[in-house]
Amino acid sequence: MPTLMIQGCTSDAGKSTIAAALCRLLARRGLSVAPFKPQNMALNSAVTADGGEIGRAQAVQAAACRIAPHTDHNPVLLKPASDCTAQVIIQGQPIGHLNALDYHAYKRRAKTAVFDSWRRLAGSYRHVVVEGAGSPAEVNLRDNDIANMGFAEEADCPVWLVADIDRGGVFAHLTGTLACLSASEQARVKGFIINRFRGDIALLRSGIDWLEDKTGKPVLAVLPYLHGLDLAAEDALPQTRGHGEGFRIVVPALPRISNHTDFDPLRRLDRVDFRFVGPGEAPPAADLIILPGSKNTRADLDWLRERGWADAIARHLRYGGKVIGICGGYQMLGERIEDPDGQEGAPGASDGLGYLPVSTRLAPAKTLINVTGRLTLGGREARLAGYEIHHGVSLARGGHPVRLDDGRSDGAVSDDGQVFGCYLHGLFDTPDALDLVLDWAGCAARSPVSGADALEAAIDRLADALDTALDWETARRAGLCLD
């Protein structure tokens, strides 16, 4: 079946967004299409319809295809737990933590999962749009490669190469990447996409002519810089800076922050000064502090304490502020976190911040589930929907703020009502639930749109831009099948 692969000269060149745009353009034509990323390294993930875990970018691309996310869309997911180790997830399920050298040896087995998943998709859909990882020019990773050209060569598919002109050096990126490839890999690259261009395209024409003459390959599209594009980032934190006015919400940018897309609905709010606070910044004054998810909860809790966040949270609460914890952040706000088997790092235990009557034990089995239910705060209720991804088993005393439709309860609230936490990612995606949280926190802002509607609008905006920019006839010759 027709398979087209999008590779990039660098990380964050635009592979994920270009792939999503192509998926939506093919779906608009009534063609059955599925996304695929052989190997992804990311801490933003999603729960699939078949009860597994994949990179969040592939869940977005599935939405662009108008299909449910499936574990075959991303058969290998690496979730970094430290600078040298990552949890390895194969076809949706964790198989353990490996360091870089051990994973390099494991890749032969991972390759089997990759091609099993790809063949199933190719047998079920007319088109498969594949996203590479990082850059194919990483020659040190060439051996047993399953993420870029190693996959493309074995699958025998054409490749489009994307470069980000906003970074500068776009022509060097494209020609330099080609120069690092073998002759057969160079031949597999059928064209270029220049992403995030600002200004008059006429000023770029001489550079495009030079590039096409030098490489013999066409520039298929020059995609404009889409200011304010509201599309979930694959992994990197969005470049958000508070504007200094309105209700202030701060989130510490933990070293192993996970699923920071939880906060996209908050970044959309008018009259809200939302910001991630990085490692070089002191904890600022705020109206609401939210502790996010973490892939290494105990280590990130140590990081918080080292950088003064424990004292800042205590001071914030004395002055009447509110605090929320999500997943790992919920565990941190409890009394104790035990990791006897070393699920996230060295075996051991840590005292939590002590604001919620919760004790947590990390277990080998991982909870992966999409859920719906009700959130209760301050005597009021709202419907919500979200997903759980965690190894923790938490025992909470007292009332629970979340009642799930499957009969379970989740989370805890402090006796004074200033702190609550739960495992639910996507807590703010449902407008009614977000508005209830904002009321509880003392914020007058209201959610303008649901997370699902905002995602659809962003995908359509991106697809419209690519539809306009793409030279369709040249794209056909470069491997884009429209039949």
Salt bridges, closest charged atoms under 4 A:
ASP12 OD2 - ARG167 NH2 3.77
ASP12 OD1 - ARG196 NH2 3.74
ASP50 OD2 - HIS70 NE2 3.41
GLU53 OE2 - LYS79 NZ 2.52
GLU53 OE1 - LYS366 NZ 2.73
ASP72 OD2 - HIS70 ND1 3.80
ASP72 OD2 - ARG120 NE 2.87
ASP83 OD1 - ARG256 NH2 2.58
GLU131 OE2 - LYS37 NZ 2.83
ASP143 OD2 - HIS104 NE2 3.77
GLU153 OE1 - ARG188 NE 2.70
GLU154 OE1 - LYS111 NZ 2.79
ASP156 OD1 - ARG188 NH1 3.15
ASP164 OD2 - ARG167 NE 3.29
ASP164 OD2 - ARG196 NH1 2.82
ASP166 OD1 - ARG198 NE 2.83
GLU185 OE1 - ARG142 NH1 3.38
ASP209 OD1 - ARG205 NH2 3.15
GLU212 OE1 - ARG205 NH2 3.91
ASP230 OD2 - ARG268 NE 2.28
GLU234 OE2 - LYS37 NZ 2.84
ASP262 OD2 - HIS425 ND1 2.76
ASP264 OD1 - ARG267 NH2 2.94
ASP273 OD2 - ARG248 NE 3.17
ASP273 OD2 - ARG275 NH2 3.11
GLU306 OE1 - ARG307 NH1 3.32
GLU335 OE2 - ARG397 NH2 2.84
GLU338 OE1 - ARG361 NH1 3.17
ASP351 OD1 - ARG336 NH1 2.74
GLU381 OE1 - ARG374 NE 2.86
GLU388 OE1 - HIS390 NE2 2.79
GLU388 OE2 - ARG408 NH2 2.77
ASP405 OD2 - ARG383 NH2 2.71
ASP406 OD2 - ARG408 NE 3.00
ASP439 OD2 - ARG380 NH1 2.71
ASP439 OD1 - ARG446 NH2 2.29
GLU456 OE2 - ARG24 NH2 3.04
ASP460 OD1 - ARG24 NH1 2.71
ASP460 OD1 - ARG28 NH2 3.13
ASP464 OD1 - ARG28 NH1 2.87
GLU473 OE2 - ARG477 NH1 3.86
